[in-house]
């Protein structure tokens, strides 16, 4: 999670710099890590699904999360963030979405859905605790999932509690 001091540092950034930070730090991390998680869970399905009933639901949840996140990032980067940058520059936004609050509400709804999937993953994996004797892929998958969860929670917190209110205040 973001510490109070780093949250304050992010809060002091101009809107465009905050967007840059989110894209470079969190969006890039999702793009790099999500395919690994899908790969790990696919390997786990092949190796362990017949003996461990939780593996297929795990793979399904990871795939659902990744399938939701990739278009979400694209919508932010291609529609919402450019509109926010224009607002931050004092320019008019001529988007097809009306007021900037409309796409923000849609993104917050998607954030809530991602949070629901993360909660289901935590419950299914007992907070990413691999069972005794789990193979290296299983262990690596759970470790990476825990890191991904923490990063995504931070990412969502920054957008919901810093970026979106800053854009709405313009």
MOVEN-V490476 format. One record per backbone hydrogen bond with DSSP energy under -1.0 kcal/mol. CO is the residue of the C=O (numbers start at 1). NH is the residue of the N-H. Records with the same first field share a line. If there is no record, write none. Layout:
CO->NH ; NH
This chain:
3->7
4->8
5->9
6->10
7->11
8->12
10->13
14->18
15->19
16->20
17->21
18->22
19->23
20->24
21->25
22->26 ; 27
23->28
26->30
27->31
28->32
29->33
30->34
33->37
34->38
35->39
36->40
37->41
38->42
39->43
40->44
41->45
42->46
43->47
44->48
45->49
48->51 ; 52
52->55
54->58
55->59
56->60
57->61
58->62
59->63
60->64
61->65
62->66
63->67
64->68
65->69
66->70
68->72
69->73
70->74
71->75
72->76
73->77
74->78
75->79 ; 80
76->81
79->83
80->84
81->85
82->86
83->87
84->88
85->89
86->91
87->90
99->102
100->104
101->105
102->106
103->107
104->108
105->109
106->110
107->111
108->112
109->113
110->114
111->115
112->116
113->117
114->118
115->119
116->120
117->121
118->122
119->123
120->124
121->125
122->127
125->129
131->134
135->139
136->140
137->141
138->142
139->143
140->144
141->145
142->146
143->147
144->148
145->149
146->150
147->151
148->152
149->153
150->154
151->155
152->156
153->157
154->158
155->159
156->160
157->161
158->162 ; 163
159->164
162->166
163->167
164->168
165->169
167->170
